[in-house]
Every structure is written in C-alpha cells, then in structure tokens.
Amino acid sequence: MEVIHGVTVGSSGSWKTTTVGRVLRTERRRHGLHFRRNPDDKVYSDVLILARDDGELTTVTIDEFTRLKKF
C-alpha cells in the first residue's frame, strides 16, 4: 500500500510525503489534540499501522486529503 499524505510543519506550512508498507491493521484512536474542548467531547482519528520493508512499524493518520494506492 502506498499512502500519500500531508505533514504539517510549523504553523503555516506542510509537506507532501509518501509512505509505503504492508497494512497490518486499521484503528480508530481517541485523542485530545484540540485546545479548550469540553472533557466529555470524544475526538477520534482513523489510522493505518504499516510494516515497512525494513521491518519498521509506522502509523499514518488518515484524513480527507490522504490518498491510498494499492499495489
């Protein structure tokens, strides 16, 4: 699987990058990235856990701008 996604850099920039690997699983993870939210608010992100060719495991957050390519 090839995942093409953006990485936010600083407060005003972003880079486009590609991550390639075998999909091990998908998850929906709860997080608290949003500032000054009610503690009862539940915020989730969809993530892919990938195994790269060298054995490294990496996690990529999926959003509406992420593109997936299957080999």
PyMOL commands that set and color helices and strands:
alter all, ss='L'
color gray80, all
select strands_A, chain A and resi 2-9+13-20+22-31+43-51+57-62+67-69
alter strands_A, ss='S'
color yellow, strands_A
deselect
rebuild
show_as cartoon
